[in-house]
Amino acid sequence: MAQKQKHALSRTVKSNLITYGMLFAAFLIAQALSATGNMSSLFKGLLVPLCTYSILAVSLNLVVGILGDLSLGHAGFMCVGAYVSAFFSVTFEDVIEPGWLRFLLALLLGGVVAGIFGLLIGIPVLRLKGDYLAIVTLAFGEIIKNIVNLLYIGLDESGLHISIKSANALGLSENGRILVKGALGITGTPHDANFIIGFVLLLITVFVSLNLIQSRTGRAVMSIRDNRIAAESIGINVARYKLIVFTISAFFAGIAGVLYAHNLSSLTATTKNFGYNMSIMILVFVVLGGIGSTRGSIIAAVILTALPEVLRQLNDYRMLIYAVVLILLMIANNNEKMNMFKEKISVSNLLRNKKQGNSLEKEVHS
């Protein structure tokens, strides 16, 4: 039994090292290409979005892959983090210096507020299961988007003015300015996000995710996913553990929203960027990358985000090729023979490493 646990731990450590090695290799390659001038402006513009969508995929994987619940409101938490942080940065742009400190505060604020929303939404919502949970979380994302589109916020000498009617209803003085312009969103957000910051945030997300999965909390959550009744029978607090995972997932979705907002000069809440289309796209990353696989979620997010832009010159055939790649990824990740082949490779590598270790021990003893 102890030997099996040791082998399982060795496999987990090896898998984590591969994931971190993959991320660092991709970062170094991107930095080298950018420094030598071999990276096009298109790819440079994609670097931050790739980090953003990877963070979203990894965070949603905690709910869908590890917890086993279907959430379609992930874009709503992203929207909360994006708007809260953008509003903070625009308001205090001339007050808080230097810029990195303002961005750090905006990052923490956006993530924490999104986490609080996740906690408040999760308390009633996580009592539901299956399709009911998916419908309610989808409705939450749409409610957040529509509320933001109705919101007008201005600032003058007397303080903040809030209205859901129009900009004229704010009653600002001559020196006042409108910060949130309803459907027009927020303009003038400082461009504080860059690839290095995005990579560091992605590393933190992956580190927290992997450690959560391998912790006592993660094992309890996976036992709930596999058999809720059995988990309850041995004293696991199902509601508590589900709420922990949902809140952490919402927090990192908010972090991704902060990164997204500070990579754009204008932020608007549309169906494409904060609506159900975005939530479905993030879910597609998780499913095609392999449900429960952190590394797979990142790979799928990178491929499916970069592919439409890479194929943009093909015009008419771009979305056709994109659809074919989606189908192939789905077949590959849900094919029993393919999964058996992956498992066989991992087991053979483990046995080979074990034999090498035994031979080294014999040489040392001899």
N, C-alpha and C positions, 0 to 999 in steps of 0.2 A: 504493500500500500504506500509506504513511504517512498519507494523507488518510483512508483507511478506519479506521485505528487511532485517528485523532483524532476521527472521528465516533463510534466506539464508546465512546471515553472520555467524550465529551460526553454521550452517552446515559446512561452509567452514573452520571455525576455528577448529571445531572438527575433520574434515578430515585431516587438516594439523597436528594437534597434534598426531593423530594416525600414520601418516607417520613418523614424527620425533621420536615418541615413538618406532615404529618398528625398525628404524635404530639404535637407542641407545640400544635397547634390544639385537639386533643381535651383535652389537659391544661388549657389556658386556659379552655375552655368549661366543663369540669367544676368548676374552681376558682371561676369566676364564678357558676355556678348554685348551688354550695354556699355561697358568701359571701353571696349575696342571698336565701338561704332558699328557692330555687325547686327544689331537689333533694329528692326524697322520701328517707325513711330507708332504703327498699329499695335505691335506687340508691347511696346512700352506703355501704351494706354490701357492694355489689358492686364497688366501685372497686379494692380490694386484690386480690380474686380475679381480676378482669379482668387486672390486671398479672401476677399469678402464672401464669395460663393462657397469656398471651401470651408470657412468658418460656419456658415449657415448649414451646410451639409453635415458636418461633424456634430454640430449641436442638435440638429433634428434626428440624427442617428441615435442619440441617447434615448429619445422618446419612442421612435418607431422600431429601432433595432434592438435596444437593450431592455426597454420597458415593455415593448410589444403593443403600444397604443398607436392609433392612427390620428395624427394631428394635422389639420389643414389650415391652421391659423398662424403659421410661423412667420409669414410676412407681416402680420400685425405687430408682433413683438419687434421685428426689424424696423417697422415704421415708427413705433414709439421711441426706440433708441435714436433713430435718425433725426426726428423732429425735435426731441428734447435737447439733444446735443447741439443741433444747428441753431436752435433758438438761444441756447446759452452762449455759444460762440459769437453769434451776431450781436447779442446784447452787451457782452463784456469784451468785445474785440479791442476797444480803445482803453479798457480799464485794467485788464490783467495782462501783464507782460512778464516774461517772454512768451512767445507763441506756444512753445512746447508745454508749458505749465497750463495754459488755457486748454490746450487739446487734451492733456491728461485728465483735467477736471471734467471736461466734456465727456471723455471716454467713460470715466467712472460714473458720472451722473446718468448717461444714457443707458449703460448696462444695469445699474441698480434700479432705475425706474422701470425698465423692461422686466427685470426680475420680480419687482413688486407686482406688476401687472400679471405676470405669470403665476405668482402666488395667489393673488386675488381671484383670477380666472380659474385656476386649478382647483381651488377648494370646492366649488360646486360642480365643475365640469368633469373632474376625474372620477366622479361616482358613476358616470355613464360608460358604456362600452361600445366597441365596434363602430357601426355606421352613425349611431347617435352622437358619439364623441366627435367623429369627423365633421358632422354637420354643424354642431355647436361651435367648434373651433373655427370652422370656415366662416360662420356668421360673425364671430368675434373679430376676425381679420377685416371683414367688410365694414363692420361698424366703426372700427378705428379709422379706416381709410375715409369713410364718409364724414365722420366727425371732424377730422383734420381739414377736409375740404370746405367745411362750413365755418372754420375758425378764423377770426380776425383779431390780431393782437397789435396794439400800438404802444408807444412809450413817449412820454413828455415829462415836463417838470413835476407834474402831480403824480407820476407813477405809471403803472401799467393800465391799459384800457382793453377790455375784452368784449367782443361782440360776435354773434353768429348770424347777423343780418347783412351788413355791408361795411366797407371801410369808412363811409361817411358817418355811420352810427357810432364810431369810436369817440367822436367829439374831441379830437386832438387839438392842441394849440398850434400856433404857427411854427414853432420849433420842434414839434413832435414828428415822429417817424413811424411808419408801419413796418412791423417786423414779420408778422405772418399775414399773408394776403389771400386767405381763403384758398380757392382752387389754384391760384397762381403760386402758392407755396411760399418758400423762403428764398430770397436771393441774397447774394453777397456773402455766403458762408466762406470763411477762410479755408484756403486749400492746404490744410495741414497734413493730410494723409499722403503717404508715399509707400513704395514697395517694402522698404526695410521695416517700417512700422507694421504694415500688413503681415509680413512674414513673422515678426515677433508675436503678434496677436494670434496668428494661426498656430504657432508653436505652443503658446500658452493654452489655447483651446484643446489641442491634441493632448498635451501633457495632462491637463485636468480630466479630459475624457477617458484616456487610457488608465489613469490611476483610479478614477471612480469605478470603472468597470472591474478592475482587479481588486478593489477594496472589499471590505465586509458589506458595505452598503450596496456595491455593485452585485455581489453574489446574492444578496437578499432580493434585489430588484429582478435579477434574472430568474430567481425561483418563483417570484410572482408572475413573471411572464410565462414560465413553463406550466405552472399549476397554481392558480391563485388559492384554491381551496386548501391544498396541501400546505401552502405557505402560511395561511391563516391558522391552520391547525397546530403549527409548531410555534405560534406566538409572534409571527412577523406582523408588524403594523403596516398593513397594505397601503392605507391612505397616506401615512407619513412618508413612506419611501417613494411612492408615486409623486407626491408633491415636491419632494427634494429634487428628483430628476427633472420634473417639469419646470421648476424654478431655475435650475442651473441652465437648462436648455434655453429658456427665455432670456436669461442674462446674456448668454453668448450671442443670441440672435440680436439683442440690443447692441452689443459690441460691434457686430457686423454692420448694423445700421449706422452707427457712428462713423465707421470707416467709409461706408458708402456715401454718407452725407458730406463728409469733408474731402471727398474726391471730386465733388461737383460744385459748380458756382451757383446752380439753381436747383432747388429741391421741390418737387411736386409729388403729390400722392395720387398716382394713377393706377389703373388696373394692372398695367404692365410691371410697374416696379414695386408696388406694395399691396396689390390685390390678390385674388385667387390664382391668377396666372403665375405669379411669383411663388406662391405656396406650392402649387403643383409642380413647378420646375424644380424646387428644392427637394420635394419628395421623389421626383424622378432621379435626381442625383443619388439619393440614398438607396433606392430600389435597384438601379442599374449597377451601382458600385458593390452591391451585395449587402443585404439587410444585416446590420450588426457589425459590419466591417468599417472601421475608421479609415484605414488606408484606402479601401475601395471607394468610399464616399469622396475622398479628396481627388482621387484619380478621375472618377466620373465627372466631378464638378469642373475640373480643369479641362478635360477633353470636350465636354458638351458646352462649355462656355467659350472656348477658343475656336471650336470647329466652325460655327456659323461665320465668324469674322475671317477665318482663314480662307473659307470658300466663297467669300463675298464676290470675288471676281467672276465666279461661275454663274452668277445671277439666277437664271431659270432652274439650274440643277442643284443649287445650294441646299434648299430644304429637302429635296429628294435624297441627296447623299446623307444629310443629317438624319432623316428618318430611317434609312438603311442601317446606319451606324447604331441607332437606338435599338433596332430589332436584333442586330448581331450581338450587342452587349447583353440584351435580355436573354437571348438564347444561350450565350456563353455562361452567364451567371446562374442559369436555372437548368443547366444540362447535367444530369447525374454522372455521365461519363467524364465530363470536364471537371466536375467537383471531385470525383474519385481520383482523377489524374493529379489534381492539385494536392490532394491529401497524400497520395502515394509519393509525390516529390518531397513533401515536407517530412514524411516519416522516414524516407530513405536518407534525407539529409541529416535527420536526427540520429539515425543508426550509424551513419558514417562518422559523425562527430563523436559519438560514443566510442566507436572502435578506435578512433584516433586518440581519444583520451585514455583508453585502457592501455594502448600501446605505449603511450608516453609514461604512464604510471609504471609499466613493467621495466622500461628503460631506466627510470629513476631508481627503482628498487634494485635492479641488477648492477 
